[in-house]
Amino acid sequence: MRSRSSPRKLSSEQELYTASIRALMRRAHSIHEMREYLERRAEDPKMVSRVIARLREQDYLDDARYALQYARQHANSRHQGRFRIARELRARGIPDRYIEAALDAVFAETDEAALVRARLRRKLAQWRAPLDDRKRASLYRSLLAAGFSSDVIRAELRGLTGGDLPDLPDAAAIEE
């Protein structure tokens, strides 16, 4: 099996700019992600800042827009919660001010409880046996991992089970 070699180093600013445009054609990138990508490709690290500045000037890189699009897609298509989306955006190098603004905008128009219900329906369609305490706890953990708040999860699980819920740990206890 062949190991993957490092990318070919680019010597001119134009080559680096072209490589960045190709990367942006494949998918959107945050400024942090693009900087890391270009630093791996550039012979001269000084060129990276100039290419990043050019991309920002041409409005190809915008962390606020990236955070909003990412949050909207992950909330609506992947049915992920606020906390998971925020964690993933932070890992992509987005500043917290853009993350909060994007999440506030997306979750103002999206009902988090409806997202939880959609995930619950999808999970329960796969299970044949009745819903016992172990399965409820498993559902709870998977919804926490998906980034939903423990209050919303508990409310939706109560609605699903008719009000009787075993003592489930909250998100803070699980993360410790």
WOKADA-V988393 format. One record per run of one state. SS is the DSSP state (H for helix, E for strand, - for the rest). FROM is the first residue (numbers start at 1). LEN is the number of residues. If there is no record, write none. Layout:
ss = <SS | SS>
from = <FROM | FROM>
len = <LEN | LEN>
//
This chain:
ss = <- | E | - | H | - | H | E | - | H | - | H | - | H | - | H | - | H | - | H | - | H | - | H | ->
from = <1 | 10 | 11 | 13 | 27 | 31 | 42 | 43 | 46 | 58 | 63 | 77 | 82 | 92 | 96 | 110 | 112 | 127 | 133 | 146 | 150 | 162 | 171 | 176>
len = <9 | 1 | 2 | 14 | 4 | 11 | 1 | 3 | 12 | 5 | 14 | 5 | 10 | 4 | 14 | 2 | 15 | 6 | 13 | 4 | 12 | 9 | 5 | 1>
//
